[in-house]
Amino acid sequence: YNQIPDTKFYFISTVPLNNVYKKSNEVTITLLWVCGISVAVAFLIAYLISNLIAKPVFNLQKLMQMAEKGDLNIQVELSGKSELAILSKSFMKMLEEFVELIKEISNDANILNEHAVKMESIANNARTISEQTAIAYNELAISTQKQADDALQCFENGRILEEKITNVINFTSTIK
């Protein structure tokens, strides 16, 4: 309300409340739409950024699990200078070193197996030689024992023959 100049009257006007709040309601609705769209765009951007970050991490995790299960023929396709790319390169280098180490161990195991086969062959040859030597010594011992028995028998036969000859000589000496 306003006072009319030089009078005691006041000018009072009424405006419907809808007219007063109409512009403010329009601004509020527009502001709510802008906020809603901003929030949706922010969520979309956050989702896209998180996928850009999380997807390579999940892929790397999946590859690490495959390597953990023994599949060392995997390839990581991350490049750049990010921490994830550096981690991926380090992981691939570690896998390459594992593969080389496994090859070296496999090669050493093959060489060791070859040596074991050779040692077994040498041991079998030594056993065969030992058995043949034992048989030869046994035959030598049997022959030596037989010769000793034969020599003893010859000695005994010689003693018996000497005794008989002595008896014959004694008998012939008494006959003369």
OpenMM code with the backbone's topology and positions (N, CA, C; nanometers):
from openmm import Vec3, app, unit

residues = "TYR ASN GLN ILE PRO ASP THR LYS PHE TYR PHE ILE SER THR VAL PRO LEU ASN ASN VAL TYR LYS LYS SER ASN GLU VAL THR ILE THR LEU LEU TRP VAL CYS GLY ILE SER VAL ALA VAL ALA PHE LEU ILE ALA TYR LEU ILE SER ASN LEU ILE ALA LYS PRO VAL PHE ASN LEU GLN LYS LEU MET GLN MET ALA GLU LYS GLY ASP LEU ASN ILE GLN VAL GLU LEU SER GLY LYS SER GLU LEU ALA ILE LEU SER LYS SER PHE MET LYS MET LEU GLU GLU PHE VAL GLU LEU ILE LYS GLU ILE SER ASN ASP ALA ASN ILE LEU ASN GLU HIS ALA VAL LYS MET GLU SER ILE ALA ASN ASN ALA ARG THR ILE SER GLU GLN THR ALA ILE ALA TYR ASN GLU LEU ALA ILE SER THR GLN LYS GLN ALA ASP ASP ALA LEU GLN CYS PHE GLU ASN GLY ARG ILE LEU GLU GLU LYS ILE THR ASN VAL ILE ASN PHE THR SER THR ILE LYS".split()
positions = [
    Vec3(0.0836, -0.1167, 0.0000),
    Vec3(0.0000, 0.0000, 0.0000),
    Vec3(0.0871, 0.1216, 0.0000),
    Vec3(0.0347, 0.2314, -0.0565),
    Vec3(0.1051, 0.3595, -0.0637),
    Vec3(0.0058, 0.4721, -0.0301),
    Vec3(0.0567, 0.5767, 0.0344),
    Vec3(-0.0290, 0.6900, 0.0675),
    Vec3(-0.0363, 0.7791, -0.0548),
    Vec3(-0.1553, 0.8257, -0.0786),
    Vec3(-0.1729, 0.9171, -0.1905),
    Vec3(-0.1285, 1.0534, -0.1387),
    Vec3(-0.0427, 1.1186, -0.2158),
    Vec3(0.0105, 1.2455, -0.1666),
    Vec3(-0.1018, 1.3488, -0.1388),
    Vec3(-0.0817, 1.4228, -0.0380),
    Vec3(-0.1684, 1.5306, 0.0079),
    Vec3(-0.3070, 1.4820, 0.0479),
    Vec3(-0.3186, 1.3601, 0.0798),
    Vec3(-0.4468, 1.3068, 0.1259),
    Vec3(-0.4206, 1.2103, 0.2382),
    Vec3(-0.5259, 1.1761, 0.2993),
    Vec3(-0.5135, 1.0772, 0.4047),
    Vec3(-0.5473, 0.9389, 0.3521),
    Vec3(-0.5587, 0.9313, 0.2287),
    Vec3(-0.5954, 0.8036, 0.1685),
    Vec3(-0.4703, 0.7228, 0.1327),
    Vec3(-0.4993, 0.5995, 0.1371),
    Vec3(-0.3914, 0.5067, 0.0990),
    Vec3(-0.4359, 0.4279, -0.0219),
    Vec3(-0.3383, 0.4019, -0.1026),
    Vec3(-0.3668, 0.3237, -0.2207),
    Vec3(-0.3277, 0.1795, -0.1898),
    Vec3(-0.4238, 0.0951, -0.1961),
    Vec3(-0.4005, -0.0451, -0.1672),
    Vec3(-0.4355, -0.1218, -0.2925),
    Vec3(-0.3450, -0.2046, -0.3297),
    Vec3(-0.3745, -0.2863, -0.4456),
    Vec3(-0.3538, -0.4321, -0.4069),
    Vec3(-0.4226, -0.5141, -0.4713),
    Vec3(-0.4081, -0.6579, -0.4458),
    Vec3(-0.3684, -0.7242, -0.5757),
    Vec3(-0.2830, -0.8155, -0.5565),
    Vec3(-0.2378, -0.8945, -0.6710),
    Vec3(-0.2581, -1.0388, -0.6298),
    Vec3(-0.3122, -1.1170, -0.7188),
    Vec3(-0.3307, -1.2567, -0.6809),
    Vec3(-0.1961, -1.3212, -0.6478),
    Vec3(-0.1984, -1.4026, -0.5494),
    Vec3(-0.0768, -1.4688, -0.5012),
    Vec3(-0.0113, -1.5529, -0.6114),
    Vec3(-0.0924, -1.6079, -0.6951),
    Vec3(-0.0381, -1.6868, -0.8072),
    Vec3(0.0499, -1.5998, -0.8964),
    Vec3(0.0057, -1.4738, -0.9184),
    Vec3(0.0855, -1.3835, -1.0023),
    Vec3(0.2163, -1.3482, -0.9345),
    Vec3(0.2129, -1.3363, -0.8051),
    Vec3(0.3341, -1.3001, -0.7314),
    Vec3(0.4339, -1.4152, -0.7366),
    Vec3(0.3881, -1.5347, -0.7158),
    Vec3(0.4782, -1.6507, -0.7100),
    Vec3(0.5031, -1.7149, -0.8462),
    Vec3(0.4331, -1.6659, -0.9480),
    Vec3(0.4440, -1.7285, -1.0783),
    Vec3(0.5881, -1.7283, -1.1279),
    Vec3(0.6513, -1.6150, -1.1298),
    Vec3(0.7889, -1.6061, -1.1758),
    Vec3(0.8814, -1.6848, -1.0848),
    Vec3(0.8591, -1.6736, -0.9555),
    Vec3(0.9444, -1.7460, -0.8610),
    Vec3(0.9263, -1.8951, -0.8773),
    Vec3(0.8034, -1.9403, -0.9032),
    Vec3(0.7790, -2.0829, -0.9277),
    Vec3(0.8466, -2.1277, -1.0569),
    Vec3(0.8408, -2.0434, -1.1602),
    Vec3(0.9074, -2.0776, -1.2856),
    Vec3(1.0580, -2.0896, -1.2658),
    Vec3(1.1137, -1.9967, -1.1916),
    Vec3(1.2583, -2.0009, -1.1641),
    Vec3(1.2908, -2.1244, -1.0811),
    Vec3(1.2078, -2.1557, -0.9828),
    Vec3(1.2307, -2.2727, -0.8984),
    Vec3(1.2255, -2.4004, -0.9805),
    Vec3(1.1249, -2.4108, -1.0677),
    Vec3(1.1109, -2.5311, -1.1512),
    Vec3(1.2293, -2.5421, -1.2462),
    Vec3(1.2675, -2.4301, -1.3070),
    Vec3(1.3823, -2.4313, -1.3970),
    Vec3(1.5085, -2.4712, -1.3214),
    Vec3(1.5229, -2.4149, -1.2018),
    Vec3(1.6397, -2.4474, -1.1194),
    Vec3(1.6401, -2.5954, -1.0800),
    Vec3(1.5237, -2.6513, -1.0479),
    Vec3(1.5161, -2.7938, -1.0145),
    Vec3(1.5527, -2.8800, -1.1350),
    Vec3(1.5051, -2.8416, -1.2529),
    Vec3(1.5403, -2.9158, -1.3738),
    Vec3(1.6905, -2.9093, -1.3995),
    Vec3(1.7449, -2.7907, -1.3859),
    Vec3(1.8897, -2.7742, -1.4075),
    Vec3(1.9677, -2.8573, -1.3058),
    Vec3(1.9255, -2.8545, -1.1810),
    Vec3(1.9932, -2.9336, -1.0766),
    Vec3(1.9803, -3.0833, -1.1052),
    Vec3(1.8602, -3.1264, -1.1428),
    Vec3(1.8379, -3.2681, -1.1732),
    Vec3(1.9235, -3.3145, -1.2901),
    Vec3(1.9235, -3.2327, -1.3952),
    Vec3(2.0042, -3.2675, -1.5122),
    Vec3(2.1529, -3.2659, -1.4750),
    Vec3(2.1936, -3.1676, -1.3945),
    Vec3(2.3333, -3.1596, -1.3507),
    Vec3(2.3731, -3.2830, -1.2700),
    Vec3(2.2846, -3.3233, -1.1803),
    Vec3(2.3123, -3.4428, -1.0999),
    Vec3(2.3216, -3.5658, -1.1902),
    Vec3(2.2290, -3.5784, -1.2872),
    Vec3(2.2307, -3.6934, -1.3787),
    Vec3(2.3581, -3.6931, -1.4621),
    Vec3(2.3960, -3.5749, -1.5127),
    Vec3(2.5197, -3.5644, -1.5911),
    Vec3(2.6400, -3.5955, -1.5034),
    Vec3(2.6375, -3.5482, -1.3793),
    Vec3(2.7486, -3.5759, -1.2871),
    Vec3(2.7601, -3.7264, -1.2612),
    Vec3(2.6456, -3.7931, -1.2388),
    Vec3(2.6480, -3.9387, -1.2190),
    Vec3(2.6993, -4.0102, -1.3440),
    Vec3(2.6543, -3.9629, -1.4612),
    Vec3(2.6990, -4.0238, -1.5864),
    Vec3(2.8501, -4.0073, -1.6033),
    Vec3(2.8984, -3.8882, -1.5785),
    Vec3(3.0431, -3.8627, -1.5891),
    Vec3(3.1186, -3.9473, -1.4861),
    Vec3(3.0675, -3.9527, -1.3636),
    Vec3(3.1329, -4.0336, -1.2593),
    Vec3(3.1340, -4.1806, -1.2991),
    Vec3(3.0229, -4.2278, -1.3573),
    Vec3(3.0144, -4.3670, -1.4010),
    Vec3(3.1166, -4.3943, -1.5119),
    Vec3(3.1226, -4.3039, -1.6088),
    Vec3(3.2168, -4.3223, -1.7188),
    Vec3(3.3614, -4.3183, -1.6700),
    Vec3(3.3919, -4.2238, -1.5834),
    Vec3(3.5282, -4.2137, -1.5301),
    Vec3(3.5621, -4.3358, -1.4456),
    Vec3(3.4676, -4.3798, -1.3637),
    Vec3(3.4950, -4.4983, -1.2814),
    Vec3(3.5146, -4.6210, -1.3691),
    Vec3(3.4396, -4.6322, -1.4794),
    Vec3(3.4604, -4.7435, -1.5729),
    Vec3(3.5964, -4.7340, -1.6393),
    Vec3(3.6368, -4.6120, -1.6744),
    Vec3(3.7685, -4.5944, -1.7350),
    Vec3(3.8792, -4.6384, -1.6399),
    Vec3(3.8565, -4.6190, -1.5117),
    Vec3(3.9571, -4.6558, -1.4120),
    Vec3(3.9382, -4.7999, -1.3669),
    Vec3(3.8159, -4.8374, -1.3345),
    Vec3(3.7908, -4.9687, -1.2746),
    Vec3(3.8017, -5.0821, -1.3744),
    Vec3(3.7569, -5.0620, -1.4978),
    Vec3(3.7583, -5.1713, -1.5953),
    Vec3(3.9002, -5.2229, -1.6191),
    Vec3(3.9993, -5.1370, -1.6423),
    Vec3(4.1357, -5.1898, -1.6582),
    Vec3(4.1864, -5.2584, -1.5311),
    Vec3(4.1467, -5.2062, -1.4151),
    Vec3(4.1891, -5.2694, -1.2891),
    Vec3(4.1268, -5.4089, -1.2789),
    Vec3(3.9988, -5.4216, -1.3109),
    Vec3(3.9341, -5.5532, -1.3069),
    Vec3(3.9945, -5.6476, -1.4100),
    Vec3(4.0247, -5.5948, -1.5295),
    Vec3(4.0884, -5.6784, -1.6315),
    Vec3(4.2254, -5.7266, -1.5849),
    Vec3(4.3028, -5.6370, -1.5258),
    Vec3(4.4341, -5.6751, -1.4737),
    Vec3(4.4194, -5.7768, -1.3613),
    Vec3(4.3203, -5.7576, -1.2760),
    Vec3(4.2951, -5.8528, -1.1674),
    Vec3(4.2603, -5.9901, -1.2248),
    Vec3(4.1769, -5.9926, -1.3288),
    Vec3(4.1386, -6.1188, -1.3928),
    Vec3(4.2624, -6.1883, -1.4509),
    Vec3(4.3490, -6.1113, -1.5169),
    Vec3(4.4718, -6.1673, -1.5739),
    Vec3(4.5640, -6.2204, -1.4639),
    Vec3(4.5713, -6.1494, -1.3538),
    Vec3(4.6541, -6.1953, -1.2415),
    Vec3(4.6001, -6.3258, -1.1844),
    Vec3(4.4683, -6.3381, -1.1788),
    Vec3(4.4091, -6.4626, -1.1302),
    Vec3(4.4384, -6.5767, -1.2272),
    Vec3(4.4377, -6.5487, -1.3573),
    Vec3(4.4713, -6.6517, -1.4556),
    Vec3(4.6171, -6.6952, -1.4370),
    Vec3(4.7048, -6.5974, -1.4140),
    Vec3(4.8461, -6.6292, -1.3922),
    Vec3(4.8628, -6.7089, -1.2634),
    Vec3(4.7847, -6.6743, -1.1625),
    Vec3(4.7902, -6.7462, -1.0349),
    Vec3(4.7532, -6.8929, -1.0540),
    Vec3(4.6623, -6.9197, -1.1494),
    Vec3(4.6193, -7.0576, -1.1760),
    Vec3(4.7159, -7.1300, -1.2681),
    Vec3(4.8209, -7.0618, -1.3158),
    Vec3(4.9231, -7.1284, -1.3958),
    Vec3(4.9288, -7.0886, -1.5415),
    Vec3(4.8357, -7.0074, -1.5883),
    Vec3(4.8379, -6.9639, -1.7281),
    Vec3(4.9327, -6.8449, -1.7390),
    Vec3(5.0567, -6.8736, -1.7834),
    Vec3(5.1562, -6.7670, -1.7921),
    Vec3(5.1682, -6.7103, -1.9334),
    Vec3(5.0807, -6.7509, -2.0236),
    Vec3(5.0833, -6.7023, -2.1616),
    Vec3(4.9767, -6.5957, -2.1837),
    Vec3(4.9675, -6.5019, -2.0929),
    Vec3(4.8672, -6.3960, -2.1045),
    Vec3(4.9351, -6.2672, -2.1484),
    Vec3(4.8570, -6.1781, -2.2051),
    Vec3(4.9088, -6.0499, -2.2507),
    Vec3(4.8221, -5.9381, -2.1946),
    Vec3(4.8881, -5.8358, -2.1421),
    Vec3(4.8185, -5.7172, -2.0920),
    Vec3(4.8352, -5.6086, -2.1969),
    Vec3(4.7266, -5.5431, -2.2322),
    Vec3(4.7297, -5.4449, -2.3398),
    Vec3(4.7109, -5.3032, -2.2871),
    Vec3(4.7812, -5.2646, -2.1843),
    Vec3(4.7733, -5.1277, -2.1329),
    Vec3(4.9007, -5.0547, -2.1706),
    Vec3(4.8844, -4.9341, -2.2185),
    Vec3(5.0012, -4.8550, -2.2527),
    Vec3(4.9836, -4.7165, -2.1920),
    Vec3(5.0894, -4.6423, -2.1931),
    Vec3(5.0844, -4.5084, -2.1378),
    Vec3(5.1770, -4.4963, -2.0187),
    Vec3(5.1562, -4.3895, -1.9434),
    Vec3(5.2433, -4.3616, -1.8296),
    Vec3(5.1661, -4.3599, -1.6982),
    Vec3(5.0433, -4.4086, -1.7003),
    Vec3(4.9631, -4.4097, -1.5779),
    Vec3(5.0181, -4.5153, -1.4822),
    Vec3(4.9766, -4.5059, -1.3579),
    Vec3(5.0200, -4.6027, -1.2571),
    Vec3(4.9763, -4.7432, -1.2959),
    Vec3(4.8577, -4.7541, -1.3540),
    Vec3(4.8051, -4.8844, -1.3948),
    Vec3(4.8874, -4.9410, -1.5103),
    Vec3(4.9264, -4.8574, -1.6039),
    Vec3(5.0087, -4.9033, -1.7161),
    Vec3(5.1452, -4.9487, -1.6653),
    Vec3(5.2014, -4.8738, -1.5717),
    Vec3(5.3310, -4.9114, -1.5134),
    Vec3(5.3175, -5.0428, -1.4381),
    Vec3(5.2085, -5.0585, -1.3630),
    Vec3(5.1837, -5.1838, -1.2914),
    Vec3(5.1680, -5.2990, -1.3898),
    Vec3(5.0972, -5.2765, -1.4984),
    Vec3(5.0777, -5.3808, -1.5997),
    Vec3(5.2104, -5.4219, -1.6621),
    Vec3(5.2925, -5.3243, -1.6951),
    Vec3(5.4240, -5.3546, -1.7532),
    Vec3(5.5095, -5.4331, -1.6547),
    Vec3(5.5062, -5.3933, -1.5281),
    Vec3(5.5825, -5.4654, -1.4261),
    Vec3(5.5314, -5.6082, -1.4106),
    Vec3(5.4004, -5.6236, -1.4153),
    Vec3(5.3399, -5.7570, -1.4049),
    Vec3(5.3833, -5.8442, -1.5224),
    Vec3(5.3806, -5.7877, -1.6436),
    Vec3(5.4221, -5.8639, -1.7613),
    Vec3(5.5702, -5.9008, -1.7535),
    Vec3(5.6529, -5.8092, -1.7054),
    Vec3(5.7963, -5.8388, -1.6908),
    Vec3(5.8154, -5.9508, -1.5893),
    Vec3(5.7398, -5.9463, -1.4794),
    Vec3(5.7481, -6.0507, -1.3782),
    Vec3(5.7071, -6.1855, -1.4384),
    Vec3(5.6010, -6.1875, -1.5185),
    Vec3(5.5573, -6.3123, -1.5826),
    Vec3(5.6637, -6.3642, -1.6783),
    Vec3(5.7251, -6.2736, -1.7556),
    Vec3(5.8317, -6.3156, -1.8475),
    Vec3(5.9474, -6.3771, -1.7700),
    Vec3(5.9830, -6.3168, -1.6578),
    Vec3(6.0912, -6.3710, -1.5753),
    Vec3(6.0517, -6.5065, -1.5168),
    Vec3(5.9246, -6.5215, -1.4783),
    Vec3(5.8763, -6.6514, -1.4294),
    Vec3(5.8889, -6.7573, -1.5378),
    Vec3(5.8482, -6.7211, -1.6596),
    Vec3(5.8545, -6.8164, -1.7712),
    Vec3(5.9998, -6.8566, -1.7956),
    Vec3(6.0908, -6.7593, -1.7961),
    Vec3(6.2328, -6.7903, -1.8153),
    Vec3(6.2855, -6.8782, -1.7023),
    Vec3(6.2459, -6.8479, -1.5803),
    Vec3(6.2892, -6.9270, -1.4651),
    Vec3(6.2355, -7.0691, -1.4748),
    Vec3(6.1113, -7.0829, -1.5175),
    Vec3(6.0522, -7.2164, -1.5331),
    Vec3(6.1264, -7.2925, -1.6423),
    Vec3(6.1618, -7.2233, -1.7520),
    Vec3(6.2385, -7.2894, -1.8586),
    Vec3(6.3741, -7.3358, -1.8057),
    Vec3(6.4412, -7.2506, -1.7288),
    Vec3(6.5717, -7.2877, -1.6730),
    Vec3(6.5579, -7.4074, -1.5792),
    Vec3(6.4574, -7.4046, -1.4950),
    Vec3(6.4364, -7.5152, -1.4008),
    Vec3(6.4035, -7.6426, -1.4773),
    Vec3(6.3219, -7.6318, -1.5812),
    Vec3(6.2873, -7.7484, -1.6625),
    Vec3(6.4112, -7.8036, -1.7310),
    Vec3(6.4941, -7.7150, -1.7844),
    Vec3(6.6181, -7.7569, -1.8495),
    Vec3(6.7100, -7.8252, -1.7485),
    Vec3(6.7246, -7.7649, -1.6307),
    Vec3(6.8085, -7.8258, -1.5255),
    Vec3(6.7528, -7.9612, -1.4837),
    Vec3(6.6212, -7.9728, -1.4768),
    Vec3(6.5594, -8.1005, -1.4393),
    Vec3(6.5865, -8.2059, -1.5462),
    Vec3(6.5810, -8.1654, -1.6735),
    Vec3(6.6116, -8.2593, -1.7812),
    Vec3(6.7560, -8.3059, -1.7746),
    Vec3(6.8481, -8.2127, -1.7503),
    Vec3(6.9902, -8.2483, -1.7380),
    Vec3(7.0092, -8.3410, -1.6188),
    Vec3(6.9453, -8.3094, -1.5083),
    Vec3(6.9555, -8.3929, -1.3891),
    Vec3(6.8997, -8.5319, -1.4168),
    Vec3(6.7901, -8.5395, -1.4905),
    Vec3(6.7313, -8.6682, -1.5259),
    Vec3(6.8262, -8.7485, -1.6148),
    Vec3(6.8903, -8.6807, -1.7114),
    Vec3(6.9877, -8.7485, -1.7971),
    Vec3(7.1032, -8.8039, -1.7143),
    Vec3(7.1516, -8.7229, -1.6185),
    Vec3(7.2607, -8.7690, -1.5319),
    Vec3(7.2158, -8.8872, -1.4464),
    Vec3(7.0929, -8.8832, -1.4010),
    Vec3(7.0408, -8.9932, -1.3193),
    Vec3(7.0353, -9.1218, -1.4016),
    Vec3(6.9936, -9.1101, -1.5287),
    Vec3(6.9888, -9.2282, -1.6158),
    Vec3(7.1305, -9.2826, -1.6367),
    Vec3(7.2267, -9.1919, -1.6604),
    Vec3(7.3655, -9.2352, -1.6777),
    Vec3(7.4190, -9.3008, -1.5509),
    Vec3(7.3865, -9.2399, -1.4351),
    Vec3(7.4315, -9.2972, -1.3071),
    Vec3(7.3713, -9.4359, -1.2862),
    Vec3(7.2452, -9.4515, -1.3245),
    Vec3(7.1804, -9.5816, -1.3104),
    Vec3(7.2499, -9.6845, -1.3995),
    Vec3(7.2842, -9.6419, -1.5212),
    Vec3(7.3539, -9.7318, -1.6130),
    Vec3(7.4906, -9.7695, -1.5574),
    Vec3(7.5624, -9.6719, -1.5034),
    Vec3(7.6942, -9.6994, -1.4431),
    Vec3(7.6788, -9.7926, -1.3241),
    Vec3(7.5781, -9.7678, -1.2430),
    Vec3(7.5551, -9.8537, -1.1260),
    Vec3(7.5217, -9.9956, -1.1700),
    Vec3(7.4394, -10.0093, -1.2747),
    Vec3(7.4063, -10.1434, -1.3256),
    Vec3(7.5298, -10.2134, -1.3798),
    Vec3(7.6141, -10.1388, -1.4520),
    Vec3(7.7392, -10.1965, -1.5030),
    Vec3(7.8303, -10.2394, -1.3879),
    Vec3(7.8411, -10.1533, -1.2866),
    Vec3(7.9254, -10.1865, -1.1708),
    Vec3(7.8707, -10.3095, -1.0995),
    Vec3(7.7396, -10.3201, -1.0885),
    Vec3(7.6793, -10.4380, -1.0244),
    Vec3(7.7093, -10.5643, -1.1051),
    Vec3(7.6938, -10.5514, -1.2382),
    Vec3(7.7228, -10.6664, -1.3250),
    Vec3(7.8690, -10.7081, -1.3126),
    Vec3(7.9583, -10.6092, -1.3140),
    Vec3(8.1018, -10.6386, -1.2986),
    Vec3(8.1277, -10.7013, -1.1625),
    Vec3(8.0646, -10.6471, -1.0593),
    Vec3(8.0823, -10.7028, -0.9239),
    Vec3(8.0326, -10.8464, -0.9183),
    Vec3(7.9177, -10.8725, -0.9799),
    Vec3(7.8645, -11.0089, -0.9803),
    Vec3(7.9586, -11.1020, -1.0562),
    Vec3(8.0072, -11.0552, -1.1731),
    Vec3(8.0990, -11.1375, -1.2511),
    Vec3(8.2292, -11.1606, -1.1749),
    Vec3(8.2790, -11.0576, -1.1065),
    Vec3(8.4010, -11.0716, -1.0265),
    Vec3(8.3782, -11.1696, -0.9132),
    Vec3(8.2609, -11.1603, -0.8490),
    Vec3(8.2302, -11.2532, -0.7398),
    Vec3(8.2236, -11.3961, -0.7918),
    Vec3(8.1627, -11.4150, -0.9069),
    Vec3(8.1545, -11.5490, -0.9661),
    Vec3(8.2955, -11.5991, -0.9977),
    Vec3(8.3793, -11.5112, -1.0569),
    Vec3(8.5161, -11.5506, -1.0902),
    Vec3(8.5946, -11.5863, -0.9648),
    Vec3(8.5832, -11.5055, -0.8596),
    Vec3(8.6536, -11.5365, -0.7340),
    Vec3(8.6021, -11.6663, -0.6739),
    Vec3(8.4703, -11.6863, -0.6832),
    Vec3(8.4121, -11.8099, -0.6304),
    Vec3(8.4664, -11.9299, -0.7078),
    Vec3(8.4698, -11.9195, -0.8417),
    Vec3(8.5246, -12.0285, -0.9227),
    Vec3(8.6710, -12.0494, -0.8932),
    Vec3(8.7454, -11.9390, -0.8745),
    Vec3(8.8877, -11.9485, -0.8403),
    Vec3(8.9047, -12.0176, -0.7056),
    Vec3(8.8186, -11.9804, -0.6102),
    Vec3(8.8269, -12.0425, -0.4775),
    Vec3(8.7957, -12.1914, -0.4860),
    Vec3(8.6929, -12.2260, -0.5644),
    Vec3(8.6574, -12.3683, -0.5810),
    Vec3(8.7728, -12.4427, -0.6479),
    Vec3(8.8327, -12.3813, -0.7527),
    Vec3(8.9457, -12.4468, -0.8207),
    Vec3(9.0646, -12.4617, -0.7275),
    Vec3(9.0919, -12.3565, -0.6508),
    Vec3(9.2035, -12.3614, -0.5572),
    Vec3(9.1791, -12.4671, -0.4517),
    Vec3(9.0558, -12.4743, -0.4024),
    Vec3(9.0213, -12.5773, -0.3028),
    Vec3(9.0381, -12.7164, -0.3625),
    Vec3(8.9929, -12.7313, -0.4894),
    Vec3(9.0064, -12.8614, -0.5572),
    Vec3(9.1528, -12.8965, -0.5745),
    Vec3(9.2335, -12.7945, -0.6134),
    Vec3(9.3777, -12.8209, -0.6295),
    Vec3(9.4401, -12.8578, -0.4954),
    Vec3(9.3985, -12.7863, -0.3905),
    Vec3(9.4514, -12.8169, -0.2570),
    Vec3(9.4095, -12.9566, -0.2165),
    Vec3(9.2811, -12.9920, -0.2427),
    Vec3(9.2339, -13.1277, -0.2112),
    Vec3(9.3099, -13.2317, -0.2929),
    Vec3(9.3324, -13.2005, -0.4230),
    Vec3(9.4074, -13.2926, -0.5088),
    Vec3(9.5509, -13.3072, -0.4594),
    Vec3(9.6112, -13.1938, -0.4210),
    Vec3(9.7494, -13.1991, -0.3705),
    Vec3(9.7543, -13.2791, -0.2424),
    Vec3(9.6564, -13.2615, -0.1564),
    Vec3(9.6508, -13.3380, -0.0317),
    Vec3(9.6311, -13.4866, -0.0615),
    Vec3(9.5446, -13.5139, -0.1579),
    Vec3(9.5213, -13.6535, -0.1974),
    Vec3(9.6500, -13.7133, -0.2557),
    Vec3(9.7207, -13.6331, -0.3386),
    Vec3(9.8480, -13.6803, -0.3951),
    Vec3(9.9487, -13.7066, -0.2832),
    Vec3(9.9508, -13.6137, -0.1886),
    Vec3(10.0425, -13.6315, -0.0765),
    Vec3(10.0083, -13.7578, 0.0012),
    Vec3(9.8806, -13.7761, 0.0264),
    Vec3(9.8348, -13.8954, 0.0995),
    Vec3(9.8659, -14.0216, 0.0194),
    Vec3(9.8385, -14.0148, -0.1116),
    Vec3(9.8697, -14.1300, -0.1977),
    Vec3(10.0204, -14.1563, -0.1996),
    Vec3(10.0963, -14.0479, -0.2039),
    Vec3(10.2434, -14.0630, -0.2005),
    Vec3(10.2889, -14.1240, -0.0703),
    Vec3(10.2309, -14.0839, 0.0412),
    Vec3(10.2662, -14.1413, 0.1715),
    Vec3(10.2287, -14.2893, 0.1761),
    Vec3(10.1092, -14.3202, 0.1244),
    Vec3(10.0664, -14.4600, 0.1226),
    Vec3(10.1603, -14.5410, 0.0326),
    Vec3(10.1938, -14.4835, -0.0828),
    Vec3(10.2852, -14.5524, -0.1746),
    Vec3(10.4218, -14.5715, -0.1103),
    Vec3(10.4685, -14.4696, -0.0394),
    Vec3(10.5985, -14.4804, 0.0287),
    Vec3(10.5927, -14.5892, 0.1340),
    Vec3(10.4845, -14.5930, 0.2028),
    Vec3(10.4671, -14.6944, 0.3078),
    Vec3(10.4664, -14.8342, 0.2452),
    Vec3(10.3967, -14.8494, 0.1330),
    Vec3(10.3919, -14.9790, 0.0663),
    Vec3(10.5290, -15.0159, 0.0101),
    Vec3(10.5957, -14.9143, -0.0449),
    Vec3(10.7305, -14.9417, -0.0972),
    Vec3(10.8226, -14.9811, 0.0175),
    Vec3(10.8100, -14.9090, 0.1267),
    Vec3(10.8922, -14.9429, 0.2430),
    Vec3(10.8586, -15.0839, 0.2887),
    Vec3(10.7353, -15.1212, 0.2902),
    Vec3(10.6949, -15.2567, 0.3301),
    Vec3(10.7491, -15.3599, 0.2308),
    Vec3(10.7465, -15.3243, 0.1033),
    Vec3(10.7975, -15.4160, 0.0023),
    Vec3(10.9479, -15.4320, 0.0216),
    Vec3(11.0164, -15.3213, 0.0445),
    Vec3(11.1634, -15.3274, 0.0638),
    Vec3(11.1916, -15.4076, 0.1905),
    Vec3(11.1204, -15.3879, 0.2918),
    Vec3(11.1429, -15.4615, 0.4159),
    Vec3(11.1114, -15.6098, 0.3946),
    Vec3(11.0111, -15.6356, 0.3219),
    Vec3(10.9748, -15.7751, 0.2974),
    Vec3(11.0815, -15.8424, 0.2084),
    Vec3(11.1259, -15.7727, 0.1079),
    Vec3(11.2288, -15.8301, 0.0208),
    Vec3(11.3590, -15.8408, 0.0950),
    Vec3(11.3879, -15.7615, 0.1830),
    Vec3(11.5123, -15.7747, 0.2591),
    Vec3(11.5051, -15.8952, 0.3509),
    Vec3(11.3945, -15.9331, 0.3953),
    Vec3(11.3827, -16.0496, 0.4806),
    Vec3(11.3827, -16.1749, 0.3969),
    Vec3(11.3554, -16.1740, 0.2812),
    Vec3(11.3513, -16.2902, 0.1924),
    Vec3(11.4961, -16.3202, 0.1462),
    Vec3(11.5797, -16.2539, 0.1357),
    Vec3(11.7125, -16.2794, 0.0842),
    Vec3(11.7869, -16.3578, 0.1770),
] * unit.nanometer
topology = app.Topology()
chain = topology.addChain("A")
for resn in residues:
    res = topology.addResidue(resn, chain)
    for name in ("N", "CA", "C"):
        topology.addAtom(name, app.Element.getBySymbol(name[0]), res)
